[in-house]
Amino acid sequence: MMLDDRAFVVMDRVPGSTLNELTYRRPEVLEEHKITIAYQLGMHMAFAYVFGSKDGYQTNYIFNPVDKILTRVDKESFLDVPDDPHTTLEEGNVYTQEIAACELSNLKYIPSFRSNEDRPKVLFAFKQGFMDKYEDIKEKKNELLGLVDETRETWLRIEPPREMDEYHEETRFIRVTVEHLMDQDPVHVLNRLVKAKEEVDRGEYKK
């Protein structure tokens, strides 16, 4: 299953409930669909890392148990890429820590992951979703780089900048950065994200 990379959605139009709401009102739904949810959370983390889509908190994920789709909403930070893409795999990198802190924290809303009963199965599904989505992104590289250009052109029309040359230079930097992140080894990226989450949990977040 591949998610639509062009799916920018409004929360009140999406059927289902946020992970936060399900935790308190219908935890049995989270448990019943834990593998599906974990897999899709992994997919979303891959997209978030490559395209600078931060703030992937539980309140920004809506799950519909009918079609079994986990939708990410509120992509306000789309293309909020790192200042230096060559350092994202280094220990203590703030960009990687930010992505990891949000995305990996969402697994705790799955009851049997939180209780340690099915943690290996849930984590396996999450990692598989991440790897599958990263490979999908690599296969669609040119198309998705076109999406970056298209998005920047749309923002340009909506709110024209005062310094046009500066905006175009920023667009070039974003495109090159996204391409660099696309080309990274997903295994190394995943391992670094997991370690980055551990760094955050130890209080080593340096923002």
Protein Blocks (a to p, Z undefined) as FASTA:
>chain_A
ZZdfklccdfklpgcddfklmmmmmmmlmmmmmmmmmmmmmmmmmmmmmnopghiafklp
ccdfklopacdehilkgoiacfblklmmpghiaklmmmmmmmmmmmmmpmklmnommmmm
mmmmmmmmmmmmmmmmmmmmmmmmmmmmmmmmmmmmmmccfblmlmmmmmmmmmmmmmmm
mmpcfklmmmmmmmmmmmmmnopacZZ
